[in-house]
Amino acid sequence: MASVFHQLSRSAREGLMDAIAHNRIRLPCHPSALANVVPNVLMTEVASAINRLSEQGMQGQHLVYMLKLLAEERGRSQQKRNDIDLVWTGEEVLGTESRDTRVVVRELFSSAEKNVLISSYALDTGEKAKVLFQPLAQRMSESSDLQVRLFINIKRPYGKNLKSEAALLREFSELFRRRI
């Protein structure tokens, strides 16, 4: 039921709330009563949802309050989606805009505030890696709240499976600090 209200634009939701709050739309309502505030394609569905809520005892002020809560949730949800940047490397795909991955990653690392998740099959080492990861190391030094997680392949040399996973992780961690 809430999904029909999520389909409404912000202005349509606000118009609906205002119309209900000022008794220009009475409950239960006919789809045509929504003509000035809801797109034609949604009038029947919105009226049906409103009427189901009205049949369950919801009054106009309750409906307005619920719509305000839905609008706030939608705004928070959209903000969370806006806060996420996905960066990947690979072949160019027709119709996509791309930027140099190294530049984008350095920008993201230098502005990281809460969480960084890095997933990769392999990491470069040496100067190239130091240049790439330097902004992240700087941000980690500046902010104790910054969480960084790496999901990477740590190569276990063939035929040398004697080391424990903890030992391999410790060795990689030391290598990462020295060479990356």
C-alpha positions as CSV (number, residue, x, y, z in Angstrom):
1,M,0.0,0.0,0.0
2,A,2.8,2.4,0.9
3,S,4.3,1.7,-2.5
4,V,1.5,3.6,-4.3
5,F,2.3,6.7,-2.2
6,H,6.0,6.3,-3.0
7,Q,5.1,6.5,-6.7
8,L,3.8,10.0,-6.2
9,S,6.1,13.0,-6.8
10,R,6.9,15.2,-3.9
11,S,4.6,17.9,-5.2
12,A,1.7,15.4,-5.6
13,R,2.3,14.0,-2.1
14,E,2.3,17.6,-0.7
15,G,-0.8,18.5,-2.7
16,L,-2.6,15.3,-1.4
17,M,-1.6,16.0,2.2
18,D,-2.8,19.7,1.9
19,A,-6.1,18.7,0.3
20,I,-6.8,16.1,3.0
21,A,-5.7,18.4,5.8
22,H,-8.0,21.2,4.6
23,N,-11.0,18.8,3.9
24,R,-10.9,19.4,0.1
25,I,-10.7,15.6,-0.1
26,R,-13.1,13.7,2.2
27,L,-12.7,10.1,3.3
28,P,-13.7,7.8,1.7
29,C,-12.9,9.4,-1.6
30,H,-13.7,8.8,-5.2
31,P,-10.7,8.7,-7.7
32,S,-12.1,11.8,-9.4
33,A,-11.7,13.8,-6.2
34,L,-7.9,13.4,-6.6
35,A,-7.8,14.9,-10.1
36,N,-6.2,18.1,-9.1
37,V,-3.5,16.6,-6.9
38,V,-2.6,13.1,-8.2
39,P,-1.6,12.1,-11.8
40,N,-4.4,10.5,-13.7
41,V,-2.7,7.1,-14.0
42,L,-2.5,6.8,-10.2
43,M,-5.9,8.3,-9.2
44,T,-7.7,4.9,-8.9
45,E,-4.8,3.2,-7.1
46,V,-4.3,6.1,-4.6
47,A,-8.0,6.4,-4.0
48,S,-8.2,2.6,-3.3
49,A,-5.3,2.8,-0.8
50,I,-6.8,5.8,0.9
51,N,-10.2,4.1,1.1
52,R,-8.7,0.9,2.5
53,L,-7.0,2.9,5.3
54,S,-10.2,4.8,5.9
55,E,-12.2,1.5,6.3
56,Q,-9.7,0.5,8.9
57,G,-10.4,3.6,10.9
58,M,-7.7,6.0,9.7
59,Q,-8.9,9.6,9.7
60,G,-7.6,12.4,7.5
61,Q,-5.1,13.8,10.1
62,H,-3.7,10.2,10.5
63,L,-3.3,9.9,6.7
64,V,-1.5,13.2,6.5
65,Y,0.8,12.2,9.3
66,M,1.5,8.9,7.6
67,L,2.3,10.6,4.2
68,K,4.7,13.0,6.0
69,L,6.5,10.0,7.5
70,L,6.7,8.3,4.2
71,A,8.1,11.5,2.6
72,E,10.7,11.8,5.3
73,E,11.7,8.2,4.9
74,R,11.9,8.6,1.2
75,G,14.1,11.6,1.6
76,R,16.5,9.8,4.0
77,S,16.6,6.8,1.7
78,Q,17.4,9.0,-1.3
79,Q,20.1,10.7,0.7
80,K,21.7,7.3,1.5
81,R,21.6,6.4,-2.2
82,N,23.2,9.7,-3.1
83,D,26.0,9.1,-0.5
84,I,27.2,5.9,-2.3
85,D,29.7,5.9,-5.1
86,L,30.5,2.7,-6.9
87,V,33.8,2.7,-8.8
88,W,35.0,-0.2,-10.9
89,T,37.7,-0.9,-13.5
90,G,37.5,-2.8,-16.7
91,E,36.6,-2.5,-20.3
92,E,34.6,0.5,-21.4
93,V,30.9,-0.2,-22.0
94,L,29.2,1.6,-24.8
95,G,27.0,4.4,-23.6
96,T,28.8,4.9,-20.2
97,E,30.7,7.9,-19.1
98,S,34.0,7.0,-17.5
99,R,36.8,8.8,-15.7
100,D,40.3,7.6,-14.9
101,T,39.8,5.1,-12.0
102,R,43.0,6.3,-10.3
103,V,41.7,9.9,-10.1
104,V,38.2,8.8,-8.9
105,V,39.6,6.5,-6.2
106,R,42.0,9.1,-4.9
107,E,39.1,11.6,-4.7
108,L,36.9,9.1,-2.8
109,F,39.8,8.2,-0.5
110,S,40.6,11.8,0.3
111,S,37.0,12.6,1.2
112,A,36.1,9.4,3.0
113,E,34.2,10.0,6.3
114,K,32.7,6.8,7.6
115,N,33.3,3.6,5.6
116,V,35.5,2.5,2.8
117,L,35.1,-0.9,1.3
118,I,37.7,-2.1,-1.2
119,S,37.2,-5.2,-3.2
120,S,39.9,-6.4,-5.6
121,Y,41.5,-9.5,-7.0
122,A,45.0,-8.0,-6.9
123,L,46.6,-4.8,-5.7
124,D,49.6,-3.1,-7.2
125,T,52.6,-2.6,-5.0
126,G,55.4,-0.1,-4.9
127,E,55.2,3.6,-5.8
128,K,52.0,3.2,-7.9
129,A,50.1,1.8,-4.9
130,K,51.6,4.3,-2.5
131,V,50.3,7.2,-4.7
132,L,46.9,5.6,-4.9
133,F,46.5,4.7,-1.2
134,Q,48.2,7.8,0.3
135,P,45.0,9.9,0.5
136,L,43.3,6.9,2.3
137,A,46.2,6.5,4.7
138,Q,46.0,10.3,5.4
139,R,42.2,10.1,6.1
140,M,42.7,7.1,8.4
141,S,45.3,9.1,10.4
142,E,43.0,12.1,10.6
143,S,39.8,10.2,11.6
144,S,39.7,7.3,14.1
145,D,36.0,6.8,13.1
146,L,36.9,5.9,9.5
147,Q,36.4,2.1,9.0
148,V,38.3,0.6,6.1
149,R,37.7,-3.0,4.9
150,L,39.6,-4.8,2.3
151,F,38.2,-7.9,0.4
152,I,41.1,-9.1,-1.7
153,N,42.7,-12.2,-2.9
154,I,45.7,-13.1,-0.8
155,K,47.7,-15.5,-2.9
156,R,48.7,-18.7,-1.2
157,P,51.8,-20.0,-3.0
158,Y,51.2,-23.3,-4.7
159,G,52.7,-26.3,-2.8
160,K,53.4,-24.1,0.3
161,N,50.1,-24.6,2.2
162,L,51.8,-25.0,5.5
163,K,51.2,-21.5,6.8
164,S,47.9,-20.8,8.6
165,E,45.5,-18.3,7.3
166,A,46.4,-16.1,10.3
167,A,50.1,-16.2,9.3
168,L,49.2,-15.4,5.6
169,L,47.1,-12.4,6.8
170,R,49.8,-11.2,9.1
171,E,52.4,-11.4,6.3
172,F,50.1,-9.6,3.9
173,S,49.3,-6.9,6.4
174,E,53.1,-6.3,6.9
175,L,53.6,-6.2,3.1
176,F,50.7,-3.9,2.7
177,R,52.1,-1.4,5.2
178,R,55.7,-1.6,3.7
179,R,55.0,-1.7,0.0
180,I,51.5,-0.3,-0.5
